[in-house]
Amino acid sequence: MAEKKKNYALPIAIMFALFFMIAFVTGYQNPLGDTIKKMTGDNIIMSQLGTLANFIAYAVMGYPAGLLLKSKGYRVTALWAVTVGFLGVLITYLSGFIADNSTAVVIYIIGAFVAGFSMCMLNTVVNPMLNSLGKDQKQGNQLVQFGGSCNSLGATLAPVIVGGLIGGSASTIASANPVFYMAMAIFAAAFLVLYFTKLPEPKTLGEKNAQVKTSNVFKFSNFTFGVLAIFTYVGVEVGMANFTTQYLSESSIVAADSGASAMAIAGSVCAVYWLMMLVGRLVGGAIGGVVSSRTMLTATSAVAIILIALGICMGESPVPFFGFDAPTFSFFTCTIPVNALFFICVGLCTSVMWGAIFNLSVQGLGKYTDVASGIFMVMVCGGGIFPFIQGTIAGSGILNSFWLPAALCFYILLYALFLSYPSRKSLGAERVYEDGEKVEA
């Protein structure tokens, strides 16, 4: 009885703060990409190097992070995560002191890669821990949704703050030093709080689990196709934000009444994209009890395709908008092309895709759900791979590059409509697995 009455307010607050940091540290790669582009001779492909390094780290660290969590628990894994995160930001900060641009970019990429390790480890900790801190499954899911809202808040603030600080003419990484100071300070504070806080640990910590053959999980067709859906989804989410920023920073239509830079305006508009994701997650959480994951995924992927197509095909007519200048902490009015409005509205659609895909993918998996979760974390690397591919397409016209996320959304729509249903063979295999019998490949 005493365990049920224990107050977990502090651990929950810590996890919310870490959720925020995951998005903020990941998000500042986007506006910094414009600076990297300037440092590499205005090569738009190079603008995606930080994002690519950040997300490729998930493919490398996803499985080891799961093993660390199983053997050491939440607290130790989180301590290692914030330590690695501090190191990654520090490396990025030090790259700003290197005079040679080529060398500076290489060090910057290493810093982004190391920071990606941290983001993967933090993601491995915060989701299951928040879920376990709830009194029941419903409250655990609610805590995860609130954590996701903190994540969206961090993603919203990152492009505004960084875009405003580095300005439109910044050609060195050092222009974002105030952001690095803030990130390192938060990581250091998080380490101290985690070190002196006793976190609740998994009940299975230290126990040897029954041997589970990882390859068996791919016998479930809804999971196999779902892995590809997660891979493509993260590419859509990140690519839409990154290239909306790049599109606006290069647009001749972008102008501000206050004289703000194109980069500051692009950061403000990109922040609205992440704000849309925050709104979408709140709405999705509210209606999730009455609308199925399949219906939600079908509707959002179809609407996303329409919005992206409209953004590509609409004429670049100027429309009034607003921006936020971080250094002066003030709003300003600006003009942007109407295409960008359609692109940022895609955030409403991408907001609920991860949860819907995950729910459909793990249906019928039973004891293989944990294995599936680890594989999903590895597939987050799509958030680096597809934007890099989109960057190569952008060389022939940045608006044309948005056809890639449109195509990825089409696959997600196919998954929702046809590929997410567990086959009878899959369900039959799951029953055999649960009985502990050996199944032929």
C-alpha positions as CSV (number, residue, x, y, z in Angstrom):
1,M,0.0,0.0,0.0
2,A,2.8,2.4,0.8
3,E,4.2,2.0,-2.7
4,K,1.0,3.1,-4.3
5,K,0.9,6.3,-2.2
6,K,4.5,7.3,-3.1
7,N,4.9,10.7,-4.7
8,Y,6.5,10.5,-8.1
9,A,6.2,14.2,-9.0
10,L,9.9,14.8,-9.2
11,P,10.8,11.8,-11.4
12,I,7.9,12.7,-13.7
13,A,9.1,16.4,-13.9
14,I,12.6,15.1,-14.7
15,M,11.3,12.9,-17.5
16,F,9.3,15.9,-18.9
17,A,12.4,18.0,-18.9
18,L,14.3,15.3,-20.7
19,F,11.5,15.0,-23.3
20,F,12.0,18.8,-23.9
21,M,15.8,18.4,-24.3
22,I,15.4,15.6,-26.8
23,A,13.5,17.9,-29.1
24,F,15.5,21.0,-28.5
25,V,18.9,19.5,-29.1
26,T,17.6,17.6,-32.2
27,G,15.7,20.8,-33.4
28,Y,18.6,23.2,-33.3
29,Q,20.3,21.2,-36.1
30,N,17.7,22.6,-38.5
31,P,18.5,26.3,-38.3
32,L,22.2,25.6,-37.9
33,G,21.9,23.8,-41.3
34,D,21.7,27.1,-43.0
35,T,25.0,28.2,-41.5
36,I,26.6,24.9,-42.5
37,K,25.3,25.5,-46.0
38,K,27.0,28.9,-46.1
39,M,30.2,27.4,-44.8
40,T,30.2,24.8,-47.6
41,G,29.7,27.1,-50.6
42,D,25.8,27.3,-50.4
43,N,25.5,23.5,-50.9
44,I,22.0,22.7,-49.8
45,I,22.8,19.0,-49.4
46,M,25.4,19.8,-46.8
47,S,22.8,21.7,-44.8
48,Q,21.3,18.3,-43.8
49,L,24.6,16.8,-42.5
50,G,23.9,17.6,-38.8
51,T,20.4,16.1,-39.0
52,L,21.8,13.0,-40.8
53,A,24.5,12.5,-38.2
54,N,22.0,13.0,-35.4
55,F,19.5,10.4,-36.6
56,I,22.0,7.9,-37.9
57,A,23.2,7.6,-34.3
58,Y,19.8,6.0,-33.5
59,A,20.7,3.1,-35.9
60,V,24.0,2.6,-34.1
61,M,22.8,3.1,-30.5
62,G,19.2,1.8,-30.5
63,Y,20.0,-1.8,-29.6
64,P,22.9,-1.0,-27.1
65,A,20.7,1.5,-25.3
66,G,18.0,-1.1,-24.8
67,L,20.6,-3.5,-23.4
68,L,21.9,-0.8,-21.0
69,L,18.4,-0.1,-19.8
70,K,17.7,-3.8,-19.1
71,S,20.9,-4.3,-17.2
72,K,21.3,-1.0,-15.4
73,G,17.9,0.5,-15.1
74,Y,16.4,4.0,-15.7
75,R,18.7,6.1,-13.5
76,V,22.1,4.8,-14.7
77,T,20.9,4.9,-18.4
78,A,19.6,8.5,-17.9
79,L,22.9,9.6,-16.3
80,W,24.9,8.2,-19.1
81,A,22.5,9.8,-21.6
82,V,22.8,13.3,-20.2
83,T,26.6,12.9,-19.9
84,V,26.9,11.9,-23.6
85,G,24.5,14.7,-24.5
86,F,26.7,17.3,-22.7
87,L,29.7,15.9,-24.5
88,G,27.9,16.1,-27.9
89,V,26.9,19.8,-27.4
90,L,30.4,20.6,-26.2
91,I,32.0,19.1,-29.3
92,T,29.6,21.2,-31.5
93,Y,30.4,24.3,-29.4
94,L,34.2,23.7,-29.9
95,S,33.8,23.4,-33.7
96,G,32.9,27.1,-33.7
97,F,36.5,28.0,-32.7
98,I,38.1,26.3,-35.7
99,A,39.1,28.7,-38.4
100,D,39.1,26.2,-41.3
101,N,35.5,25.7,-42.5
102,S,36.1,22.1,-43.7
103,T,37.5,21.0,-40.4
104,A,34.9,22.9,-38.4
105,V,32.1,21.2,-40.3
106,V,33.7,17.8,-39.7
107,I,33.9,18.5,-35.9
108,Y,30.3,19.8,-36.0
109,I,29.1,16.5,-37.6
110,I,30.9,14.5,-34.9
111,G,29.2,16.6,-32.2
112,A,25.8,16.0,-33.8
113,F,26.5,12.3,-34.0
114,V,27.5,12.1,-30.3
115,A,24.4,14.1,-29.4
116,G,22.3,11.7,-31.4
117,F,23.6,8.9,-29.1
118,S,22.2,10.8,-26.2
119,M,18.9,11.5,-27.8
120,C,18.5,7.8,-28.5
121,M,19.4,6.8,-24.9
122,L,17.0,9.4,-23.5
123,N,14.2,8.2,-25.7
124,T,14.9,4.6,-24.5
125,V,14.4,5.8,-20.9
126,V,11.6,8.4,-20.9
127,N,8.9,6.5,-22.7
128,P,8.8,3.3,-20.6
129,M,9.6,5.1,-17.4
130,L,6.7,7.6,-17.7
131,N,4.4,4.7,-18.7
132,S,5.4,2.8,-15.5
133,L,5.0,5.8,-13.2
134,G,1.2,5.9,-14.0
135,K,-1.1,4.2,-11.5
136,D,-2.5,2.1,-14.4
137,Q,-2.1,1.7,-18.1
138,K,-4.5,4.6,-18.9
139,Q,-2.6,7.1,-16.7
140,G,0.7,5.8,-18.0
141,N,-0.3,6.6,-21.5
142,Q,-1.5,10.0,-20.4
143,L,1.9,10.8,-18.9
144,V,3.6,9.8,-22.2
145,Q,1.2,12.1,-24.0
146,F,2.1,15.0,-21.7
147,G,5.7,14.1,-22.2
148,G,5.1,14.3,-26.0
149,S,3.7,17.7,-25.5
150,C,6.9,18.8,-23.7
151,N,8.8,17.3,-26.7
152,S,6.7,19.4,-29.1
153,L,7.4,22.5,-27.0
154,G,11.1,22.0,-27.3
155,A,10.8,21.5,-31.0
156,T,8.8,24.7,-31.3
157,L,11.2,26.8,-29.4
158,A,14.4,25.5,-31.0
159,P,14.1,27.1,-34.5
160,V,12.7,30.4,-33.0
161,I,15.5,30.8,-30.5
162,V,18.4,29.5,-32.7
163,G,17.1,31.2,-35.9
164,G,16.8,34.5,-34.1
165,L,20.2,34.3,-32.5
166,I,22.2,33.3,-35.5
167,G,20.4,35.7,-37.9
168,G,20.5,35.6,-41.7
169,S,24.1,36.5,-42.3
170,A,25.7,34.2,-39.8
171,S,28.4,32.1,-41.5
172,T,30.0,30.5,-38.4
173,I,28.8,27.9,-35.9
174,A,30.0,30.2,-33.1
175,S,27.0,32.5,-33.8
176,A,24.9,30.0,-31.9
177,N,27.1,29.8,-28.8
178,P,24.4,31.1,-26.4
179,V,22.3,28.1,-27.4
180,F,25.1,25.7,-26.7
181,Y,25.7,27.4,-23.3
182,M,22.0,26.9,-22.4
183,A,22.0,23.2,-23.6
184,M,25.1,22.3,-21.7
185,A,23.8,24.0,-18.5
186,I,20.5,22.1,-18.7
187,F,22.4,18.8,-19.3
188,A,24.6,19.5,-16.3
189,A,21.6,20.4,-14.1
190,A,19.8,17.3,-15.2
191,F,22.8,15.2,-14.3
192,L,22.9,16.6,-10.7
193,V,19.2,16.1,-10.2
194,L,19.3,12.6,-11.5
195,Y,22.4,11.7,-9.5
196,F,20.8,12.8,-6.2
197,T,17.3,11.4,-7.0
198,K,16.2,7.9,-6.4
199,L,14.2,6.9,-9.4
200,P,11.8,3.9,-9.5
201,E,13.3,1.1,-11.5
202,P,11.7,-1.7,-13.6
203,K,10.5,-4.6,-11.5
204,T,12.4,-7.0,-13.8
205,L,15.8,-5.2,-13.3
206,G,18.5,-7.8,-12.7
207,E,16.3,-10.7,-13.8
208,K,17.3,-12.8,-16.7
209,N,14.5,-12.8,-19.3
210,A,13.6,-15.8,-21.3
211,Q,15.4,-16.0,-24.6
212,V,13.5,-14.3,-27.3
213,K,14.6,-14.8,-30.9
214,T,14.5,-11.3,-32.5
215,S,14.0,-12.6,-36.1
216,N,10.6,-14.1,-35.1
217,V,9.1,-10.7,-34.7
218,F,9.4,-10.2,-38.5
219,K,7.0,-13.1,-39.0
220,F,4.2,-10.6,-38.2
221,S,3.4,-8.9,-41.4
222,N,1.8,-5.9,-39.7
223,F,5.0,-5.3,-37.8
224,T,7.3,-5.8,-40.8
225,F,5.4,-3.2,-42.9
226,G,5.1,-1.1,-39.8
227,V,8.8,-0.9,-39.4
228,L,9.0,0.7,-42.9
229,A,6.1,3.0,-42.0
230,I,8.0,4.3,-38.9
231,F,11.2,4.7,-41.0
232,T,9.3,6.8,-43.6
233,Y,7.2,8.7,-41.0
234,V,10.3,10.2,-39.3
235,G,11.6,11.2,-42.7
236,V,8.4,13.1,-43.4
237,E,8.3,14.8,-40.0
238,V,11.9,16.0,-40.1
239,G,12.1,16.7,-43.9
240,M,9.0,18.9,-43.9
241,A,10.4,21.1,-41.1
242,N,14.0,21.3,-42.4
243,F,13.1,22.1,-46.0
244,T,10.4,24.5,-45.2
245,T,13.1,26.4,-43.3
246,Q,15.5,26.1,-46.3
247,Y,12.7,27.2,-48.7
248,L,11.9,30.3,-46.7
249,S,15.5,31.3,-46.1
250,E,16.1,31.4,-49.9
251,S,12.7,32.9,-50.9
252,S,12.8,36.4,-52.4
253,I,9.2,36.9,-51.1
254,V,10.2,36.7,-47.5
255,A,10.3,40.2,-45.9
256,A,9.8,41.7,-42.5
257,D,8.4,45.1,-41.4
258,S,10.9,45.1,-38.5
259,G,14.0,44.3,-40.7
260,A,14.3,40.8,-39.2
261,S,16.5,38.4,-41.2
262,A,15.1,35.7,-43.5
263,M,16.6,33.1,-41.2
264,A,14.7,34.5,-38.2
265,I,11.5,34.5,-40.2
266,A,12.1,30.9,-41.4
267,G,12.7,29.8,-37.8
268,S,9.5,31.4,-36.7
269,V,7.5,29.7,-39.4
270,C,9.2,26.4,-38.7
271,A,8.3,26.8,-35.1
272,V,4.6,27.0,-36.1
273,Y,5.0,23.6,-37.7
274,W,6.1,22.1,-34.4
275,L,3.4,24.0,-32.7
276,M,0.9,22.4,-35.0
277,M,2.3,19.0,-33.9
278,L,1.7,20.0,-30.3
279,V,-1.9,20.9,-31.1
280,G,-2.3,17.7,-33.0
281,R,-1.0,15.6,-30.2
282,L,-3.4,17.2,-27.7
283,V,-6.3,16.7,-30.0
284,G,-5.2,13.1,-30.8
285,G,-5.0,12.3,-27.2
286,A,-8.5,13.7,-26.6
287,I,-10.1,11.7,-29.4
288,G,-7.9,8.6,-29.1
289,G,-10.5,6.8,-27.0
290,V,-13.2,7.0,-29.7
291,V,-11.2,7.1,-33.0
292,S,-9.2,4.0,-33.9
293,S,-5.5,4.2,-34.8
294,R,-6.2,2.9,-38.3
295,T,-8.9,5.6,-39.0
296,M,-6.6,8.3,-37.5
297,L,-3.6,7.2,-39.6
298,T,-5.7,6.9,-42.8
299,A,-7.1,10.4,-42.4
300,T,-3.9,12.2,-41.5
301,S,-1.8,10.6,-44.2
302,A,-4.3,11.4,-46.9
303,V,-4.7,15.0,-45.7
304,A,-0.8,15.3,-45.5
305,I,-0.5,14.3,-49.2
306,I,-3.1,16.9,-50.2
307,L,-1.4,19.6,-48.2
308,I,2.0,18.9,-49.6
309,A,0.7,18.7,-53.2
310,L,-1.0,22.1,-52.7
311,G,2.2,23.6,-51.3
312,I,4.1,22.4,-54.3
313,C,1.6,23.4,-57.0
314,M,0.3,26.7,-55.6
315,G,1.7,29.9,-57.0
316,E,4.2,31.6,-54.7
317,S,1.8,34.4,-53.7
318,P,2.9,36.6,-50.8
319,V,0.7,36.4,-47.6
320,P,1.1,38.2,-44.3
321,F,2.4,36.3,-41.3
322,F,4.1,36.9,-38.0
323,G,7.5,36.1,-36.5
324,F,9.2,36.2,-33.1
325,D,12.7,37.8,-32.6
326,A,14.4,35.9,-29.8
327,P,17.2,38.4,-29.0
328,T,14.7,41.3,-28.5
329,F,11.9,39.0,-27.3
330,S,9.4,40.7,-29.6
331,F,6.9,39.8,-32.3
332,F,7.1,41.3,-35.8
333,T,5.0,41.1,-39.0
334,C,6.3,39.6,-42.1
335,T,5.5,38.4,-45.6
336,I,6.0,34.8,-46.7
337,P,4.9,32.7,-49.8
338,V,1.6,31.0,-49.3
339,N,3.2,27.6,-50.1
340,A,4.8,27.6,-46.6
341,L,1.3,27.7,-44.9
342,F,0.4,24.4,-46.5
343,F,3.7,22.9,-45.5
344,I,3.5,23.9,-41.8
345,C,-0.1,22.6,-41.6
346,V,1.3,19.1,-42.3
347,G,2.5,19.2,-38.7
348,L,-1.2,18.6,-37.6
349,C,-1.0,15.3,-39.5
350,T,2.4,14.1,-38.5
351,S,1.7,14.7,-34.9
352,V,-0.3,11.5,-34.3
353,M,1.4,9.2,-36.9
354,W,4.0,7.7,-34.6
355,G,1.5,6.5,-32.0
356,A,-0.9,5.2,-34.6
357,I,1.7,3.3,-36.5
358,F,3.2,1.8,-33.3
359,N,-0.2,0.6,-32.1
360,L,-1.0,-1.0,-35.4
361,S,2.4,-2.6,-35.7
362,V,2.5,-4.3,-32.3
363,Q,-1.0,-5.7,-32.5
364,G,-0.8,-9.5,-31.7
365,L,2.9,-9.4,-30.9
366,G,2.6,-10.5,-27.3
367,K,6.0,-11.0,-25.6
368,Y,7.7,-9.6,-28.7
369,T,6.5,-6.1,-28.1
370,D,9.7,-5.1,-26.3
371,V,11.8,-6.4,-29.1
372,A,9.6,-4.4,-31.5
373,S,10.1,-1.2,-29.5
374,G,13.9,-1.5,-29.8
375,I,13.7,-2.0,-33.6
376,F,11.4,1.0,-33.9
377,M,14.1,3.1,-32.1
378,V,16.7,2.0,-34.6
379,M,14.4,3.0,-37.5
380,V,14.3,6.6,-36.3
381,C,17.4,7.0,-38.5
382,G,14.9,7.6,-41.3
383,G,14.8,11.2,-39.9
384,G,18.3,11.7,-41.2
385,I,18.4,9.5,-44.3
386,F,15.3,10.9,-46.1
387,P,16.0,14.6,-45.5
388,F,19.5,14.0,-46.9
389,I,18.0,12.3,-50.0
390,Q,15.5,15.3,-50.2
391,G,18.5,17.6,-50.2
392,T,19.9,15.9,-53.3
393,I,16.5,16.4,-55.0
394,A,16.4,20.0,-53.9
395,G,19.3,20.8,-56.2
396,S,16.9,20.8,-59.1
397,G,14.3,22.9,-57.3
398,I,13.5,23.0,-53.6
399,L,9.8,22.9,-54.1
400,N,10.2,19.7,-56.2
401,S,12.0,18.0,-53.3
402,F,8.7,18.0,-51.3
403,W,7.4,15.3,-53.6
404,L,9.6,12.9,-51.6
405,P,7.7,13.3,-48.3
406,A,4.4,13.2,-50.3
407,A,5.5,9.8,-51.6
408,L,6.4,8.6,-48.1
409,C,3.0,9.7,-46.9
410,F,1.5,7.6,-49.7
411,Y,3.2,4.5,-48.3
412,I,1.9,5.3,-44.8
413,L,-1.6,5.6,-46.3
414,L,-1.2,2.2,-47.9
415,Y,0.0,0.8,-44.6
416,A,-3.1,2.2,-42.8
417,L,-5.5,0.9,-45.5
418,F,-4.1,-2.5,-46.4
419,L,-0.7,-3.5,-44.8
420,S,-1.5,-3.0,-41.1
421,Y,-3.9,-5.9,-40.7
422,P,-2.2,-8.9,-39.0
423,S,-2.4,-11.9,-41.2
424,R,-3.9,-15.2,-40.0
425,K,-0.4,-16.8,-40.3
426,S,1.0,-14.1,-38.1
427,L,-1.6,-14.5,-35.4
428,G,-1.2,-18.3,-35.6
429,A,2.5,-18.0,-35.2
430,E,2.1,-15.7,-32.2
431,R,0.1,-18.3,-30.4
432,V,2.8,-20.9,-31.1
433,Y,5.5,-18.5,-29.8
434,E,3.6,-17.8,-26.6
435,D,3.4,-21.6,-26.0
436,G,7.2,-21.6,-26.1
437,E,7.4,-24.1,-29.0
438,K,10.0,-23.9,-31.7
439,V,8.7,-22.5,-35.0
440,E,10.4,-23.3,-38.3
441,A,11.7,-20.3,-40.3
